[in-house]
Amino acid sequence: MWNEPSAGIALAALDGTSPRLPAPAVVATVEPGSIGEELGFQPGDRLLSINGKRPRDLIDLQFLVGEEELTLEVEDSDGTRYTVELEKDLDEGLGLGFTEALFDGLKQCNNACPFCFIDQQPPGRRSSLYLKDDDYRLSFLYGSYLTLTNLTAADWQRIEEQRLSPLFVSVHATEPELRSRLLVNPRAGLLLEQLGWFAQRDLQIHAQVVVCPGINDGPALQQTLHDLAAFAAGEWPAVLSVAVVPVGLTRFRPDGDALVPVNRHAARQVIALVEPLQQQFQQDIGSRFAWLSDEWYLMAGLPLPPRAEYEDLPQQENGVGSIRAFLEALDEATQNLPQALPRPRRLSWVVGQLVAEALEPVVARLNAVDGLELILHGLPSPYWGQEQVVTGLLTGSDLLAGLSGRDLGEALLLPAVMLRQGEPVFLDDLTLAELERQLPVPIRQLGGADDLVASCFDENFRSH
């Protein structure tokens, strides 16, 4: 029998005491034509409670507003409080966006993985770069990866009650001792029991394995993928997919971490191990199930798999098939190119050095249009100490160093993936405005394949 899940924290307990409450939800945006606009909500207003409960996060908020009758307690930006009562359809939202997803604070990581990217950054940057997110709610909302090592009994109960599925789990290894050693946490060895918990409750995860050569590759990787595949069968598999990604090491990593970077030989070994397993999984469970991120093929100097082999791209946000999908989108966007431009144009496009070779055919196709010259610049990252780097890790200082003295044409096309979401700043805290001030040409941001084509052929194209 279905029991309505609990959501939010009651403003007062039955005995009249007040529990510690999450912070109010601060309004950031109000959708035009929404209930929120009709009620007069403004950015900066604070939503204090819904039907007498304070939401802990956006998940609670969605549960709480899913009622026909609502009583909202709101505080204006000037501190004035008021109560609003309304009736609406069950599936109708308020049309409000909020400044944060979590109102009761971030659940941070309690592991000490030597390959943690956050620990491989220099000091002195913005504080958000050093937050070790290991929060199951952000995993559910946005697909960020967590390890399951910091969950309390109440967290497990909430995942079950609110059906927070699928979650995205960093596995790295299934053998208990090895996973505990990789995460430097004895609780990490409970993973297989935790996967059984998900399976018993028809809850699901997507998994990730960060491969560290000489530690969890070879037979350990083979065992990990077989163990995960054991949870992938049936009508309601507990493990939906696995992304196999290479460890990323920077020049700032701690001394004596015993880690070695992935080279061409190691990349080819991993590909040779995983691809036969994909064929086996295809026969056994009807899916390739485990996918290699695009970086493996680029580092190995091998062509990317055909688009069909990625199925429905379940791990695209983790770099699995993202370049293949981008190339596919470019194929579609460049089907009807003009034979010539009315006025010659010279533009430059900057990407990470690792992906540049895969994009050269696209550049050649565009440059076949008479009057268009697109100059591709594939850059390394001196900032991270990486020659072969993906585009999203290029920093502002990398661009200044790598583009100095180069032909940039009349404008530079910059993939927006290099910038912090919602804020024009690079990973090294250089702002987009400062970069443009130091470059001799204007910058145009690219959100995807359509933007690239539009920037080449539409003189009025402007960045987002």
N, C-alpha and C positions, 0 to 999 in steps of 0.2 A: 504494500500500500504506500502510495506516494505521500510523504510528509513535506509540507512547505518548508524550504530551507530558511534558516535564520539569517538575517542580514542586519548589519549595523549594531551600534551600541545604544541601549536604552539610556535616555538622559538622566533617569533616576531609578535606582533599584527599589524593590518593593518596600524595603525598610526605611526608605527615605534618604539613604546615603547616595552620594554622587560618585560613580566610578571615574577613573581617568579616561577622558574622552579624546578622540582624535581631533586634530585641528579642523576648523570649518573648511568647506569646499569653496574656493575663491573662483568666481566667475571670470573667465577670460574672454569668451565670445558669446554672442547671442544671435542665433540663426534668424534671418528675416522671415517674418510670417509665422514664427513658432509661438507656442504657448508662452515661452519665456519672454518673448518680445511683447506679447499682449499684456502680460503681467507687469511689464515695465522694468524687467531686469536690466542692469547695466554692468559692464566690466568693472570689477572691483567689489561688487556685492558679494556677501559671504552667506552661503547656504548653511544654516546651523543644524537643522534637523528636518526629517521627513517622517511624518506620522509619529513623532516622538522619539525617533532614533537618529543618531549621528552616523553617517556612512563612514566606513574605514578607508574606502577607496572607490574607484569608479565601478567596480563589480557590485559592491553593496548598493551603490547609487542606482544602478540599473535595476536591481531587484526591488528596491524601495519605491521607485517611481512606476513600477509595473502594477499599479493599483488604479481603480477607477476614481476613487476619492482620496485626495491628498490634502494634508495640512502641512504647509511649509513655514518654517521659522527662518526669517531672513534678516540679515544686518546690512544696512547701507554702508557705503564707504565712509560716511561721516559718523557712523556708530549708532544710528537710529535703528531700532529693531521693530519688526512688524510681523504679523501672522497672515498667511494667505491660505484660503480654502478654495479648492477647485474640484471639478469633476471632468473626467476625460475618458477617452477610449483606453482599454487595457494596453494596447500596443503602441500608444502614442507617447513620445518622449517630450521633454521640456524644451529641447532645442538649445541647451546650454553647453558650452565647452568650458573646461576648467584649467587652471594654471598647472595643476599637478594631477597625476594619476593616483597617488597614494596620499592619504590624509593623516595616516598614523605613523609615517616614517618608513624608510627603506630597510628591508631585511638584508643585511650584508653577509658576505661570504665568511665562513669560519674555517676555510681550508688554507693551505700554504703551497699550492701547486708551483713548482719551480718555473713552469712555462707560462705563468699568468702574465698576460700582456700588460695589465695595470701596473705590475711590479717592474716592468721593463720600460718605464717612462722616466724622463728626467724630473727632478723636483722643480717646484716653483711655477707650475702651470695652474690653470683654473682648477678649483677644488673638485668640480664634478668629474674630472678625468681620473680621480683616485678613488672614487666610490666603487666598492666591489659588490656589484649587484648580484644577489643570489636569492631573488624574491620570486616566489611561485606566482604571485599575482601579475607581475610584469611579464612573466613567461606566458601566462594565459592571455594577457591583453595584447602583447606585442611580439611574442615569439622569441624573447631573450632566453638564453640557456641558464639552467640552474643545476645544482648537483644533488639536491634532496638531503644534504647532510645537516641542514640547520632547521628542519621542520619540527615543530612541537606537536604534541598529541592534538592540540586544538587546530593546528594548521591542517593536519591529515583529515580531521573531522570536517573542516570547512571544505576542503577539496572534494570530499565525498558528497557532502550535503548540497553544495552548489554546483556539482558536476563540472568542476573546472578542468576541462579536457578539450583538446590535447594540451599537454605541457611539453616543454622542450628541455631535454635532459642531457647534460654533459656526462657521458659514460666513461670514455677513455679506455677502460678495461673492465671486464666482468669478473675476472679472477679476484677474489676478495683481498688477498694479500697485496697483489699488484696495484689494485685500485687504491687501497689504503696508502700504499707507498707513494703513488703518483699525487694524491691529494693531500698527503701528510695529515691524514685524519682517520682514526680507526672506524668511525661511523661510515666511511665510504665503502667498507666491505659488506654492507647490508644491501647493496644494490639489487641482487637477484631476489631477495625477499621482498623488496619494495616493488619490483616489477610484478611479482606474484600478487601483491596487494592491488595493483592497478588492474590486473587481469581478472581477479575475483569480483571486481566492482564494475566491470565493463568501462573502465576509464583508459585513456590512451596517451601515448607519448610519441614524440619524434626524438631520435637519439643523435648524439654527436660523438665522434671519436677523434681527438686530436692526437695524431701519430708523432711520437718522439722516436727517431731512429735509435735502434739498439735497446729500447726499453719496452715499448708496447707494440712494436711492429712484428713481422714474421709470425711464428706460431701463436703468440699472444693475440695478435690482431685477428687471426683466423678463428681462435676460440671465442673471442669477443663477438664477432659477427655471427657465428653459429649459435651462441647463447642467446643473442638478441633475436635471431630468426625463430627460435623456439617459442617466442611470444608473438609471432607475426602471423600465425595461421588462424583459421576459423572466420566466422562471420563478423566477429568484433575483436580484431587483433589488438593486443595491448601495446605493441610497438609497431608503429606505422611505417617508419623509414629510418635509415641511418645515413648520416653524412660523415664521410671520412675526409678529414682535412689535415694539412701539414702543420706542424708546429711553426710558429713565427717567432724568431729570435731577433732582438735588437741589441745595439751596442751598449745599452744601459742595463742589461740583465746582470744579476748578481754573479760574482766570481764563484767558481767551483760548483756550478749547478749541474755539471755532468751532462749537459745537453749539447747536442751537435745539430747543426742546421741540415735541412733536407737538400741533397744535391741531385744531379741528374740520375746517378746510379740508384740512389735510394728511391727516387720517384718512380723509376721504371720497375723496381722490385715490388713496390706497393701496388702499382697498376697490375703487374703480372699475378699478384696474389688475389686481388679483389675481383678482377674481371671474370675469372672462372667461377668464383662464388656467385656472382650475379647470374650466370647462366644456370647454376644449380638452384638458386632461389627462384628463378623464373619457372623452372619445372616443378618445384616443390610447393610454392605458395602463390604462383601466378604473378609475381612481380620481381623486378631486379632487387628491390628492397634496400640494398646498400649502394650508395653512390659516392664516387670520388669527386671532390671539388675540382673546378677547372684548373686550379693551380698545379695539380699533379701533372696534367698533360702538358701545360705550358713549360714547367720546369723540366719535364722529361724530353721536350722537343718533339712531342707526338701530336697528331691532330686530335681535336676534340671529337667525342663520339657524336653520331648523328642525333638530331633533335628527338627522334622517336624513342631513343634509348633512355631518355630522362623521364618518360611517361608524363605525369601531370606536374612535374617540377616541384615535388613536395619540399625540397630543401633549397630552393632558388635563393632565398634571402641569406643562406649560408654559403653562397658562392658555388653551388652545385647547379651547373647549367646556366648560370647568369650570363656568361659571355655568349654561349650558344643561343640563348633566348634573345640577347641583344642583336646578334648577327641575323637572326630570323626576323626580328622587327625591322632591321635595316633593309633586308631583302624586300620586305613588304613596302617600306617607305620609299624605296628607290625604284619601284617597278615602272613608273611613268616619268622618268626624268626628261627635261627638255634637251634638245640637241645643243643649244647654245644659250649663253646669258646675254641679255641686252647690253650689259656693261661688265667688263672683266672684274673679277673679285679674287683677292688673295687673302686667305684666312689660315690661321694655325689652330691646331687641336692638340691639347696636352693630355697624356695618359701615363699610367705607370709602365715602366719598361717591360715588365713581365707580360703585359697584354698587347704591346705594340705590334708585334709580328702577326698576331691573329687578326688585327684590324687593318693591316695593309691592303688586303683585297678590297675592302670597303672604300678606302681612300682612292685606290686606282679606279674603281667604278665611278666615283663622284668626279674625279679629275678627267674622266673621259668626256665630260660635258665641256664643250668649247667655251673658253673664257673663265672657267673656274679652276683655281689652284688651291687645294687644301693641303697644308703642310702638317704632317704628323710628328709630334715630338714625344717620344717615349723616354721618360726620365727615371733615373735611379733615386734613391733616398739617402743622401748623406746624413740627414737628421737621424734616421733609424739605423744607419749603417748597413743598408740593404741595397745591393745592386739590382736584384730582381724584386720588384715591389708591385703590388696591385694598386690600381688608381686611387682607391679610397684612402690609402695610407700616405699619399703624398702630402707634405706640409707646405705652408707658405714659404718657408725658407728653402725647401727643395725646389720650388718653382723659381724663386729669385735666382738661386745658384744655377739651376739647369737651363733656364731660358736666357740667361745673360749673354748678350752678343749674338743671339740666334735670330733668324728671320721669322718675325711673328706676323707678317702680312699687315692687313689693316685692322684686324681684331683677333683676340685670343678666345677660343672656345674652351670653356672650363666645365668639366663634369661636376654637377652639384654634389655628388657623393663625397667629394673632398671636404665639404663644409658641414659643420654641425647642423643638425636638422632644426630648422626654424631660426637659425642665427648665422650670419655671414662671417664665421670664424673658422680657421683651420686648426688641426690638432696641436700645433705649436703655439696657438693663441694669436698668431698674426691674423689681422682682419682682412677681409676682401677689399675694403676701401684702401688699406695701406698697400696691399699688393698692387692694386690698380694705379695707385699714386706713383709707385716705383717702376712700373712697366711703361713702355712707350706707346702702347695701344690700349683701346678699351677692352673690357672683358665681357663676354656673354656666357651666362650659365646654361648648361644643358641638363635637362631632366631625363632625356631618353633619346631614342632613335629619331623620333619625329622632330625633336628640337634640333638635332644635328642637321637634318635635311633642310628644315625651315631656315636655319641660320645661313646655309649655303646659298639658298635661292630667293630668300625674302629679305630685301634690304631693310625692311621695317621691323624685322624680328628683334624682339627685346627679351632679355632674360626675365625669369619668373621673379 
